């Protein structure tokens, strides 16, 4: 049955098109019907002939916008190893490896190609060689921590994957059961069909093995460290009802970079007296082989810590003589001292803080309240999107909550009008007091953040910050406002209590900062002490740093005994022989007499006599350790002294930061973890993060809620 081409007038009406609109004869619909009609006379339409012509010309003609059936591509994977060939109307496939010609027949099937592909000996040999050959993996230029080595075989290694999975669990504090999740294993199977599911028990064993491996590496690293400073702190697990102690080590490595590692995370059994704390710290140092390298230990101001430090001073003093007669050994946490001062200042607004805390809780109770609060804030055009909740035991967190709530002080009374159940709205007088308190606490807040860092030296930064606090207290102690004057008076009494004695570490570290030197002491002490006390403390600090320097000179001399002094590279140049035996003999005698009369200037004297280093346009860019690294050839002994002093942390924040993940590692579902397993997780997690350059991300706890206002 033949089908004749339709007349133009007989073309059916297309939906959405006016029936009076003529259809063009070269429209895509018309052409496609004719082009696909196999019954046309001559066996080929004009359109089909045009398509054949285009194919013969290699598709060089530009697209004219007409509909064409595209040429079918070779989709079979077998064509990766074969080339297509046509001879006298017969189709062949030529193997790219052994050049064998396969007849594909009239049906052009690929069955014969698949059979030859599996049995081709040349292809198999090439595949084996490719697997054995090392491949180069080009890492991206901006990649911070490459996890794949630059050279690898390209072969799937389940053992390496298990190790990487253990690092992942340790770094991000995931549960062992995360590797048993179905979705995770589906994803891994999709990427690597060779992937094998890892059970939680296997994951625990792998994490323990990583802990042992990294512990050996760290112990080997500590063998080459001369001085190690320790920080320690206590933490009680609410879920396990037991108390842990963390010990963190700090030192300067060979590249003059400040290093920090969690050494131990041990369970302390009651009673937790100074004796038990001392025994645990000394056992930790002995386990790591650093009992003769301990320089200082930083603790908070708890009474049991005073007893522990006194005992440790005797224990470590027997292993090796403490520098400076042990004057620098006990470092009190400066952040804790600032905290005690601020807590005295916050006593007058305890009720106000409680009202603001309850207000934030009330707003967070439901989505309806939060949305209403957000609408009022947007109506008043108040910038900002966050309401912060504080942690009661951290004053800086309370400061952040108050400072944030002040921005919304106009929102709370309007919110109270619309929400009848809201009863804790602060009054205007309360907000005035809060603003006054926040203005004063801003200096303390800034100082705490600066001295609490663990990635840069902090001992040299404390003197200028504490001087700013002293100036603030002196300027506001006679304030006209009774509220401010009472608060400042209590804070000043606490300040004088803790800084009535000269802080030797703070002073020596400031001198070893090339931007400050002795000038900083001479400038700051008269503002912190009376005239007599200031001069007495300046003399005390100067004497102490010279005695400390003499000890380092003695150590350097004894260490180089029998080996000779190190030579300057310039002195190793071979000079030509002298022209005669009496060459400049009289000059040598003359210079020898003069030079013997000149007193030898020590490195410390030379350092102090030279002008101080100007801080530059951006003082934050200055790195004290980099300066000593550059100038270590001019000050070989003094630079070592500076490295050991600048490595001393003046707060225990580095150890406290380990506990910030405590509720995640020892949550209600993992309260049955043994203390040994907890130590493995906490220590190995810190080591793996340092190994891969990953910074710890703190998740907000329930006590540190953050409420974000929705966008308009």
C-alpha positions as CSV (number, residue, x, y, z in Angstrom):
1,X,0.0,0.0,0.0
2,X,1.5,3.3,-1.2
3,X,1.1,6.5,0.5
4,X,1.1,9.6,-1.6
5,X,2.5,12.9,-0.2
6,X,-0.3,15.0,1.3
7,X,-1.5,18.2,-0.2
8,X,-0.7,21.4,1.5
9,X,-4.4,22.1,2.0
10,X,-4.8,18.7,3.6
11,X,-2.3,19.2,6.4
12,X,-4.1,18.9,9.7
13,X,-4.5,21.9,11.9
14,X,-1.7,22.2,14.6
15,X,-2.9,23.0,18.1
16,X,-2.1,26.5,19.1
17,X,-1.8,27.8,15.5
18,X,-4.4,29.8,13.6
19,X,-6.0,27.7,10.8
20,X,-5.7,30.6,8.4
21,X,-2.0,30.7,8.8
22,X,-0.3,28.9,5.9
23,X,2.2,26.2,6.6
24,X,5.5,26.8,4.8
25,X,6.7,23.9,2.7
26,X,10.2,23.9,4.1
27,X,8.9,23.8,7.7
28,X,10.6,21.1,9.9
29,X,7.3,19.2,10.2
30,X,6.8,18.9,6.5
31,X,10.4,18.1,5.7
32,X,10.7,15.4,8.4
33,X,7.6,13.5,7.1
34,X,9.0,13.4,3.6
35,X,12.5,12.7,4.7
36,X,11.4,9.7,6.7
37,X,9.0,8.3,4.0
38,X,10.7,5.1,2.6
39,X,8.0,4.8,-0.3
40,X,9.1,7.8,-2.3
41,X,9.7,7.1,-6.0
42,X,13.4,6.7,-6.8
43,X,14.0,5.2,-3.4
44,X,15.5,8.4,-2.0
45,X,14.1,11.8,-1.4
46,X,16.0,15.0,-2.2
47,X,16.5,15.6,1.5
48,X,18.1,12.2,2.0
49,X,20.4,12.8,-0.9
50,X,21.5,16.1,0.7
51,X,22.3,14.2,4.0
52,X,24.4,11.7,2.2
53,X,26.3,14.5,0.5
54,X,27.0,16.1,3.8
55,X,28.2,12.8,5.3
56,X,30.6,12.3,2.4
57,X,32.0,15.8,2.9
58,X,32.8,15.0,6.6
59,X,30.0,17.2,7.9
60,X,32.1,20.3,6.8
61,X,28.9,22.2,5.8
62,X,27.6,24.5,8.4
63,X,24.3,23.7,10.1
64,X,21.4,25.2,8.1
65,X,18.8,24.8,10.8
66,X,17.0,21.9,9.1
67,X,16.0,18.7,10.9
68,X,18.3,15.7,10.3
69,X,18.6,12.3,11.8
70,X,22.1,12.3,13.4
71,X,24.5,9.5,12.6
72,X,24.5,6.8,15.2
73,X,27.6,6.8,17.4
74,X,29.5,3.7,18.4
75,X,28.4,3.2,22.0
76,X,29.8,-0.2,22.8
77,X,32.9,-0.3,25.0
78,X,34.4,-2.8,22.6
79,X,35.2,0.0,20.2
80,X,37.8,1.3,22.6
81,X,40.1,-1.5,21.3
82,X,39.0,-1.7,17.7
83,X,39.0,0.4,14.5
84,X,36.2,0.2,11.9
85,X,36.9,-0.9,8.4
86,X,34.7,-1.4,5.3
87,X,35.9,-3.3,2.2
88,X,33.6,-4.1,-0.8
89,X,30.5,-3.7,1.3
90,X,31.8,-6.0,4.1
91,X,32.4,-4.5,7.6
92,X,35.5,-5.5,9.6
93,X,36.9,-4.6,13.0
94,X,40.7,-4.2,13.3
95,X,42.2,-4.9,16.8
96,X,44.3,-2.0,17.9
97,X,46.7,-4.3,19.8
98,X,47.4,-7.3,17.6
99,X,46.0,-5.9,14.3
100,X,43.7,-9.0,13.8
101,X,40.8,-8.4,11.3
102,X,37.4,-9.6,12.5
103,X,34.4,-10.0,10.1
104,X,31.4,-8.4,11.6
105,X,28.9,-9.9,9.1
106,X,25.8,-8.2,7.7
107,X,24.3,-7.6,11.2
108,X,27.4,-5.7,12.3
109,X,27.3,-7.2,15.8
110,X,30.1,-6.8,18.3
111,X,30.0,-10.3,19.8
112,X,33.2,-11.4,18.0
113,X,34.9,-8.2,19.2
114,X,34.0,-8.9,22.8
115,X,35.4,-12.5,22.6
116,X,38.6,-11.3,21.0
117,X,38.9,-8.5,23.5
118,X,38.9,-10.9,26.4
119,X,41.4,-13.3,24.9
120,X,43.8,-10.9,23.2
121,X,47.2,-11.7,24.7
122,X,48.8,-8.4,23.5
123,X,46.0,-6.4,25.2
124,X,46.4,-8.4,28.5
125,X,50.2,-7.7,28.5
126,X,49.6,-4.0,28.1
127,X,47.1,-3.9,30.9
128,X,49.6,-5.7,33.3
129,X,52.3,-3.3,32.4
130,X,50.0,-0.3,33.0
131,X,49.1,-1.6,36.5
132,X,52.7,-2.0,37.4
133,X,53.9,1.4,36.0
134,X,53.8,4.2,38.5
135,X,51.5,7.1,37.6
136,X,52.0,10.7,38.3
137,X,49.2,12.4,40.2
138,X,49.4,16.2,39.6
139,X,48.0,17.9,42.7
140,X,46.2,21.2,42.4
141,X,48.3,24.3,43.1
142,X,46.0,25.6,45.8
143,X,45.5,22.2,47.5
144,X,46.4,22.7,51.2
145,X,47.0,19.1,52.3
146,X,47.2,16.4,49.5
147,X,46.0,13.1,50.7
148,X,47.2,11.2,47.6
149,X,50.9,10.9,47.1
150,X,52.3,12.4,43.9
151,X,53.4,9.0,42.7
152,X,51.0,6.0,43.0
153,X,50.3,2.8,41.2
154,X,46.6,3.5,40.5
155,X,45.7,0.2,42.0
156,X,42.9,0.1,44.6
157,X,44.4,-0.5,48.1
158,X,41.9,-1.5,50.7
159,X,44.5,-1.3,53.5
160,X,45.3,2.3,52.6
161,X,41.5,3.0,52.6
162,X,41.1,1.6,56.0
163,X,43.9,3.8,57.3
164,X,42.3,6.8,55.7
165,X,39.0,5.9,57.2
166,X,40.6,5.7,60.7
167,X,42.1,9.1,60.2
168,X,38.7,10.5,59.1
169,X,37.1,9.1,62.3
170,X,39.8,10.5,64.5
171,X,40.1,13.9,63.0
172,X,36.4,14.7,63.0
173,X,35.4,12.6,66.0
174,X,32.9,10.4,64.2
175,X,31.5,7.3,65.8
176,X,32.9,3.9,64.8
177,X,29.6,2.9,63.4
178,X,29.7,5.6,60.7
179,X,31.6,3.1,58.5
180,X,28.7,0.6,58.8
181,X,26.0,3.0,57.4
182,X,24.4,1.7,54.2
183,X,24.6,5.1,52.3
184,X,28.3,5.4,53.0
185,X,29.0,1.9,51.7
186,X,26.8,2.4,48.6
187,X,28.8,5.6,47.8
188,X,32.1,3.8,48.3
189,X,31.0,0.8,46.2
190,X,29.9,3.2,43.4
191,X,33.4,4.7,43.3
192,X,35.4,1.6,44.0
193,X,33.7,-1.8,43.4
194,X,36.6,-3.4,45.3
195,X,35.5,-1.6,48.5
196,X,34.8,-3.9,51.5
197,X,32.6,-2.9,54.3
198,X,34.4,-2.1,57.6
199,X,32.7,-3.1,60.9
200,X,32.8,-0.9,64.0
201,X,35.2,-3.3,65.7
202,X,37.6,-3.2,62.8
203,X,37.4,0.6,62.8
204,X,38.3,0.7,66.5
205,X,41.3,-1.6,65.9
206,X,42.4,0.6,63.0
207,X,42.1,3.8,65.1
208,X,44.2,2.1,67.8
209,X,46.8,1.1,65.3
210,X,47.0,4.7,64.0
211,X,47.3,5.9,67.6
212,X,50.3,3.6,68.1
213,X,52.0,4.6,64.8
214,X,51.6,8.3,65.4
215,X,52.7,8.0,69.0
216,X,56.0,6.4,67.8
217,X,56.5,9.2,65.3
218,X,55.8,11.9,68.0
219,X,58.1,10.2,70.5
220,X,60.9,10.1,67.9
221,X,60.3,13.8,67.2
222,X,60.5,14.8,70.8
223,X,63.9,13.2,71.1
224,X,65.4,16.1,69.1
225,X,63.6,18.8,71.1
226,X,65.6,20.6,73.7
227,X,62.9,22.2,75.8
228,X,59.2,21.4,76.2
229,X,56.6,23.5,78.0
230,X,53.5,21.9,79.4
231,X,49.9,23.0,80.0
232,X,47.4,20.9,81.9
233,X,43.8,21.1,82.9
234,X,41.0,19.0,84.4
235,X,37.6,18.1,83.0
236,X,34.8,16.0,84.3
237,X,32.6,14.0,81.9
238,X,29.0,14.4,82.8
239,X,28.0,11.2,81.0
240,X,30.7,9.0,82.5
241,X,30.8,10.8,85.9
242,X,34.6,10.6,85.9
243,X,37.3,13.2,85.6
244,X,40.1,13.5,83.0
245,X,43.3,15.4,82.9
246,X,44.9,16.6,79.6
247,X,48.6,17.3,79.2
248,X,49.7,19.4,76.2
249,X,53.3,19.9,75.1
250,X,54.6,23.1,73.4
251,X,57.9,23.7,71.7
252,X,59.7,25.4,68.8
253,X,60.7,23.0,66.0
254,X,63.7,23.2,63.7
255,X,61.9,25.5,61.3
256,X,61.1,28.0,64.1
257,X,57.4,27.1,64.1
258,X,55.4,26.8,67.3
259,X,54.2,23.3,67.8
260,X,51.5,22.0,70.1
261,X,50.5,18.3,70.7
262,X,48.2,16.6,73.1
263,X,50.4,14.2,75.0
264,X,48.0,12.5,77.4
265,X,44.3,12.4,78.2
266,X,44.2,10.3,81.3
267,X,41.5,9.4,83.9
268,X,42.3,10.8,87.3
269,X,40.8,8.8,90.1
270,X,39.6,10.5,93.3
271,X,40.8,12.1,95.5
272,X,42.2,14.5,92.9
273,X,44.8,16.1,95.2
274,X,48.0,17.8,94.2
275,X,49.9,14.5,94.8
276,X,47.7,12.6,92.2
277,X,48.0,15.4,89.7
278,X,51.8,15.6,90.2
279,X,52.2,11.8,89.7
280,X,50.1,11.8,86.6
281,X,52.1,14.6,84.9
282,X,55.4,13.1,85.8
283,X,54.3,9.7,84.6
284,X,53.3,11.4,81.3
285,X,56.7,13.1,80.9
286,X,58.6,9.9,81.7
287,X,56.5,7.9,79.2
288,X,57.4,10.3,76.5
289,X,61.0,10.5,77.6
290,X,61.0,14.3,78.2
291,X,61.4,14.3,82.0
292,X,64.8,16.0,81.5
293,X,63.4,18.6,79.0
294,X,60.5,20.2,80.9
295,X,60.9,23.9,80.9
296,X,57.7,25.3,82.4
297,X,54.2,24.1,83.3
298,X,51.1,26.3,83.0
299,X,48.1,25.7,85.3
300,X,45.2,27.6,86.6
301,X,45.0,29.1,90.1
302,X,43.4,26.1,91.9
303,X,45.0,25.3,95.3
304,X,45.7,21.6,94.3
305,X,47.7,22.8,91.3
306,X,50.0,24.9,93.6
307,X,50.8,21.7,95.5
308,X,51.2,19.7,92.3
309,X,53.6,22.3,90.7
310,X,55.7,22.4,93.9
311,X,56.1,18.6,93.8
312,X,56.8,18.6,90.1
313,X,59.5,21.2,90.5
314,X,61.4,18.9,92.9
315,X,60.9,15.9,90.6
316,X,62.0,17.5,87.4
317,X,64.8,19.3,89.2
318,X,66.3,15.9,90.1
319,X,66.2,14.9,86.4
320,X,67.9,18.1,85.2
321,X,68.6,21.5,86.7
322,X,65.8,23.9,86.0
323,X,66.8,27.1,84.3
324,X,66.8,30.3,86.3
325,X,66.6,28.3,89.5
326,X,63.1,27.3,88.7
327,X,61.8,30.9,88.7
328,X,60.0,30.4,85.4
329,X,58.8,26.9,86.1
330,X,55.3,27.8,87.5
331,X,53.2,29.7,85.0
332,X,49.8,30.9,86.3
333,X,47.1,31.0,83.6
334,X,46.7,34.7,82.8
335,X,43.3,34.2,81.2
336,X,42.1,32.7,84.5
337,X,43.3,35.7,86.4
338,X,41.4,38.0,84.0
339,X,38.4,35.8,84.4
340,X,38.5,36.3,88.2
341,X,38.7,40.1,87.8
342,X,35.8,40.2,85.4
343,X,33.6,38.0,87.6
344,X,34.0,40.5,90.4
345,X,32.9,43.2,88.0
346,X,29.8,41.3,86.9
347,X,28.5,40.8,90.4
348,X,26.3,43.9,90.3
349,X,24.5,42.8,87.1
350,X,23.9,39.2,87.9
351,X,20.1,39.7,87.9
352,X,20.2,41.7,84.7
353,X,22.3,38.9,83.0
354,X,19.8,36.4,84.1
355,X,16.9,38.4,82.6
356,X,18.7,38.7,79.3
357,X,19.6,35.0,79.4
358,X,15.9,34.1,80.0
359,X,14.8,36.5,77.3
360,X,17.0,34.8,74.7
361,X,15.7,31.4,75.9
362,X,12.1,32.6,75.6
363,X,12.6,33.9,72.0
364,X,14.2,30.6,71.0
365,X,11.4,28.5,72.4
366,X,9.2,28.4,69.3
367,X,9.5,29.4,65.6
368,X,6.5,31.7,66.0
369,X,8.3,33.8,68.7
370,X,11.5,33.9,66.7
371,X,9.7,35.0,63.6
372,X,7.8,37.7,65.5
373,X,11.1,38.9,67.0
374,X,12.7,39.0,63.6
375,X,9.8,41.0,62.1
376,X,10.1,43.7,64.8
377,X,13.9,43.9,64.3
378,X,13.5,44.2,60.6
379,X,10.8,46.9,61.0
380,X,13.2,48.9,63.2
381,X,15.9,48.4,60.6
382,X,18.3,46.9,63.2
383,X,21.3,45.2,61.5
384,X,22.5,41.8,62.6
385,X,20.9,38.4,62.5
386,X,22.1,36.6,65.6
387,X,21.1,36.3,69.2
388,X,23.7,34.5,71.2
389,X,23.3,32.4,74.3
390,X,26.1,32.2,76.8
391,X,27.9,29.6,78.8
392,X,27.6,30.6,82.5
393,X,31.1,29.5,83.4
394,X,32.8,31.6,80.7
395,X,32.7,35.3,81.2
396,X,33.8,36.1,77.6
397,X,30.7,34.1,76.4
398,X,28.5,36.2,78.7
399,X,30.1,39.3,77.3
400,X,29.3,38.2,73.8
401,X,25.7,37.6,74.8
402,X,25.3,41.0,76.4
403,X,27.1,42.8,73.6
404,X,24.8,41.2,71.1
405,X,21.6,41.7,73.0
406,X,22.3,45.5,73.3
407,X,21.7,45.8,69.6
408,X,18.1,44.6,70.1
409,X,17.3,46.5,73.3
410,X,14.5,48.3,71.4
411,X,13.1,45.1,70.1
412,X,12.5,43.4,73.5
413,X,9.8,45.9,74.9
414,X,7.9,45.8,71.6
415,X,8.1,42.0,71.6
416,X,6.7,42.1,75.2
417,X,3.6,44.0,74.0
418,X,2.9,41.4,71.4
419,X,3.7,38.4,73.5
420,X,1.8,38.4,76.9
421,X,3.8,35.5,78.3
422,X,7.1,37.3,78.1
423,X,7.9,38.6,81.6
424,X,11.7,39.0,81.7
425,X,12.2,42.1,79.6
426,X,15.1,44.3,81.0
427,X,14.3,47.9,81.8
428,X,15.9,50.9,80.2
429,X,18.0,51.4,83.4
430,X,19.2,47.8,83.1
431,X,20.3,48.4,79.5
432,X,22.3,51.4,80.6
433,X,24.2,49.3,83.2
434,X,24.8,46.6,80.6
435,X,26.3,49.2,78.2
436,X,28.6,50.5,80.8
437,X,29.8,47.1,81.8
438,X,30.4,46.1,78.1
439,X,32.4,49.2,77.5
440,X,34.7,48.3,80.4
441,X,34.9,44.6,79.6
442,X,35.8,45.2,76.0
443,X,39.5,45.6,76.9
444,X,39.4,42.4,78.9
445,X,37.7,40.6,76.1
446,X,40.4,41.7,73.5
447,X,43.2,40.9,75.9
448,X,41.8,37.4,76.5
449,X,41.5,36.6,72.8
450,X,45.1,37.8,72.1
451,X,46.8,35.8,74.9
452,X,44.7,32.7,74.4
453,X,46.2,31.8,71.0
454,X,48.1,28.5,70.6
455,X,49.4,28.9,67.0
456,X,51.7,31.9,67.8
457,X,53.8,33.0,70.8
458,X,51.8,34.7,73.5
459,X,54.2,35.3,76.3
460,X,55.6,38.4,74.6
461,X,52.1,39.9,74.0
462,X,50.8,40.0,77.5
463,X,52.7,43.0,78.9
464,X,51.1,45.6,76.5
465,X,47.7,44.1,77.0
466,X,47.9,44.1,80.8
467,X,49.1,47.7,80.7
468,X,46.0,48.7,78.7
469,X,43.9,47.0,81.4
470,X,45.8,48.9,84.1
471,X,45.3,52.2,82.4
472,X,41.6,51.6,82.1
473,X,41.2,50.7,85.8
474,X,43.2,53.8,86.9
475,X,41.2,56.1,84.6
476,X,37.8,54.9,85.8
477,X,38.5,54.2,89.5
478,X,37.2,57.7,90.5
479,X,34.3,57.7,88.0
480,X,31.4,60.0,88.7
481,X,28.9,57.1,88.3
482,X,28.6,55.2,91.5
483,X,27.8,52.0,89.7
484,X,31.0,52.2,87.6
485,X,33.2,53.3,90.4
486,X,32.1,50.4,92.6
487,X,32.7,47.8,89.9
488,X,36.1,49.3,89.0
489,X,37.2,49.3,92.6
490,X,36.6,45.6,93.1
491,X,38.4,44.8,89.8
492,X,41.4,47.0,90.7
493,X,41.7,45.2,94.1
494,X,41.9,41.9,92.3
495,X,44.4,43.3,89.8
496,X,46.7,44.5,92.5
497,X,46.4,41.2,94.3
498,X,47.8,39.2,91.4
499,X,50.2,41.7,89.9
500,X,51.7,43.3,93.0
501,X,54.7,41.0,92.4
502,X,56.6,41.3,89.1
503,X,55.7,38.6,86.6
504,X,59.2,37.5,85.5
505,X,58.1,35.5,82.5
506,X,56.0,38.3,81.1
507,X,58.9,40.7,81.5
508,X,61.6,38.5,80.0
509,X,59.4,37.6,77.0
510,X,58.7,41.3,76.4
511,X,62.4,42.0,76.3
512,X,63.0,39.2,73.8
513,X,60.5,40.8,71.5
514,X,62.7,43.0,69.2
515,X,59.9,45.6,69.0
516,X,60.0,46.1,72.8
517,X,63.3,45.2,74.3
518,X,64.2,46.8,77.7
519,X,62.5,50.0,76.7
520,X,59.1,48.3,77.2
521,X,59.9,47.4,80.8
522,X,61.2,50.9,81.5
523,X,58.0,52.4,80.0
524,X,55.4,50.0,81.5
525,X,56.7,49.4,85.1
526,X,56.3,53.1,86.3
527,X,52.7,52.9,85.1
528,X,52.0,49.7,86.9
529,X,54.0,50.2,90.2
530,X,55.1,53.0,92.5
531,X,58.3,54.7,91.6
532,X,60.4,52.7,94.1
533,X,58.8,49.4,93.2
534,X,59.1,50.1,89.5
535,X,62.9,50.7,89.7
536,X,63.3,47.7,92.0
537,X,61.4,45.5,89.5
538,X,63.4,46.8,86.5
539,X,66.6,45.9,88.3
540,X,65.2,42.5,89.2
541,X,64.2,41.7,85.6
542,X,67.5,42.9,84.1
543,X,69.5,40.7,86.6
544,X,67.3,37.7,85.9
545,X,67.6,37.8,82.1
546,X,71.4,38.2,82.3
547,X,71.6,35.2,84.7
548,X,69.4,33.2,82.3
549,X,71.6,34.1,79.4
550,X,74.7,33.1,81.3
551,X,73.2,29.7,81.8
552,X,72.6,29.3,78.1
553,X,76.2,30.4,77.4
554,X,77.4,27.7,79.8
555,X,75.3,25.1,78.1
556,X,76.5,26.1,74.7
557,X,80.1,26.0,75.8
558,X,79.8,22.6,77.4
559,X,77.9,21.2,74.5
560,X,80.6,22.3,72.0
561,X,83.5,21.2,74.2
562,X,86.0,19.1,72.3
563,X,84.3,19.8,68.9
564,X,85.4,23.4,68.4
565,X,83.3,26.4,67.7
566,X,81.2,26.5,64.6
567,X,82.7,28.3,61.7
568,X,81.2,31.1,59.8
569,X,80.9,30.0,56.1
570,X,82.9,33.0,55.1
571,X,85.9,31.7,57.1
572,X,86.0,28.4,55.3
573,X,87.2,30.0,52.1
574,X,90.8,28.9,51.2
575,X,93.2,31.8,51.0
576,X,96.4,31.9,48.9
577,X,99.7,31.4,50.7
578,X,101.4,34.4,52.2
579,X,104.0,36.1,50.0
580,X,106.7,36.1,52.7
581,X,107.3,34.8,56.2
582,X,107.3,38.3,57.8
583,X,104.1,39.5,56.0
584,X,102.5,42.2,58.2
585,X,103.9,40.9,61.4
586,X,104.0,44.4,62.9
587,X,100.4,44.9,62.0
588,X,99.4,41.7,63.7
589,X,101.1,42.8,66.9
590,X,99.6,46.3,66.8
591,X,96.0,45.0,66.3
592,X,96.5,42.3,68.9
593,X,97.3,44.8,71.6
594,X,94.3,47.0,70.8
595,X,91.8,44.2,70.4
596,X,92.9,42.6,73.7
597,X,92.1,45.8,75.5
598,X,88.6,46.1,74.1
599,X,86.0,44.3,76.3
600,X,84.0,41.5,74.7
601,X,80.4,42.4,74.1
602,X,77.9,39.6,74.7
603,X,75.0,38.8,72.4
604,X,72.5,40.0,75.0
605,X,74.3,43.4,75.5
606,X,74.6,43.8,71.7
607,X,70.9,43.0,71.3
608,X,69.8,45.5,74.0
609,X,72.1,48.2,72.8
610,X,70.7,48.2,69.3
611,X,67.5,50.2,68.5
612,X,64.3,48.2,68.7
613,X,62.6,46.9,65.6
614,X,59.9,49.2,64.4
615,X,56.6,47.4,64.2
616,X,55.8,48.7,60.7
617,X,52.5,49.7,59.2
618,X,50.7,46.5,60.2
619,X,52.0,45.1,63.5
620,X,49.8,42.0,63.2
621,X,52.1,40.9,60.3
622,X,55.2,40.8,62.4
623,X,56.3,37.4,63.5
624,X,58.7,37.4,66.5
625,X,59.9,33.8,65.7
626,X,60.7,34.7,62.1
627,X,62.8,37.7,63.3
628,X,64.9,35.4,65.5
629,X,65.2,32.8,62.8
630,X,66.6,35.4,60.4
631,X,69.0,36.8,63.1
632,X,70.1,33.4,64.6
633,X,73.5,33.6,63.0
634,X,74.2,37.0,64.8
635,X,72.7,35.7,68.1
636,X,73.3,31.9,68.2
637,X,72.9,31.6,72.0
638,X,70.4,34.3,72.6
639,X,68.1,33.1,69.8
640,X,67.9,29.7,71.5
641,X,66.9,31.4,74.7
642,X,64.3,33.4,72.9
643,X,62.8,30.3,71.2
644,X,62.5,28.5,74.6
645,X,60.9,31.5,76.3
646,X,58.5,32.4,73.4
647,X,57.3,28.8,73.3
648,X,55.9,29.1,76.9
649,X,52.1,29.4,76.8
650,X,50.8,31.9,79.4
651,X,47.3,30.3,79.5
652,X,45.8,26.8,79.7
653,X,43.5,27.5,76.8
654,X,45.4,25.0,74.6
655,X,44.5,22.2,77.0
656,X,40.9,23.5,77.6
657,X,40.3,23.4,73.9
658,X,40.6,19.7,74.0
659,X,37.6,19.5,76.2
660,X,35.4,21.4,73.8
661,X,34.8,18.2,71.9
662,X,34.2,16.2,75.1
663,X,30.5,16.1,74.8
664,X,30.8,14.8,71.3
665,X,33.4,12.1,72.0
666,X,31.8,11.0,75.3
667,X,28.1,11.6,74.6
668,X,25.2,9.7,76.1
669,X,25.5,7.0,73.4
670,X,29.2,6.4,74.0
671,X,29.4,6.8,77.8
672,X,30.6,3.2,78.0
673,X,33.9,3.9,76.4
674,X,36.9,2.8,78.4
675,X,39.3,5.6,79.6
676,X,42.0,4.1,77.4
677,X,39.8,4.3,74.3
678,X,39.0,7.9,75.2
679,X,42.7,8.7,75.3
680,X,43.2,7.1,72.0
681,X,40.5,9.1,70.3
682,X,41.5,12.5,71.8
683,X,45.3,12.2,71.3
684,X,45.2,10.5,67.9
685,X,42.6,13.0,66.7
686,X,44.9,15.9,67.6
687,X,47.8,14.3,65.9
688,X,45.9,13.5,62.7
689,X,44.6,17.0,62.5
690,X,48.1,18.3,62.8
691,X,49.3,15.8,60.2
692,X,46.8,16.8,57.6
693,X,46.6,20.5,58.4
694,X,43.0,20.3,59.5
695,X,41.8,22.8,62.1
696,X,39.3,21.7,64.7
697,X,35.8,22.9,64.0
698,X,33.8,23.5,67.2
699,X,30.2,22.6,67.0
700,X,27.9,24.7,69.2
701,X,26.9,22.9,72.3
702,X,23.5,23.1,74.0
703,X,24.9,25.6,76.4
704,X,26.1,27.7,73.6
705,X,23.0,28.0,71.4
706,X,23.1,30.4,68.5
707,X,19.8,31.8,67.1
708,X,19.8,33.3,63.7
709,X,17.1,35.6,62.6
710,X,15.5,34.7,59.3
711,X,16.1,36.8,56.3
712,X,13.4,39.2,55.1
